[in-house]
Amino acid sequence: MRQRTLAVSPFETYRKPTHRARFLADRDKGDAPAGPLRGDRALLSQGRERPAKVGLEHMLRITFLQQWFNLSDPGAEEALYESVSMCWFVGIDLG
């Protein structure tokens, strides 16, 4: 059985959506088609021996978060650990 984190619990359905969560949900609805970006790791691994671990779509969405919320690389990493709505927008599961 997979261990559940405190951030994702049965009480999430009763949680009031924050301004950040509404903002990211609105941006996710108006997203451009990401068909070519999904799973295309060949673009990122050109000239490297190892393929990239993160997909191009995830990297692009993290870059959007950095621009919208004025985050540095370490700041974006911290924000992804702390914010469920940011993890949802990027499409990663840290639990």
Protein Blocks (a to p, Z undefined) as FASTA:
>chain_A
ZZddfklcfklmmpccdfklmmmmmmmmmpccfklmgopaklmmgoiabdcfbdfklmmm
mmmmmmmnopafklmmmmmmmmmklmmmnopafZZ
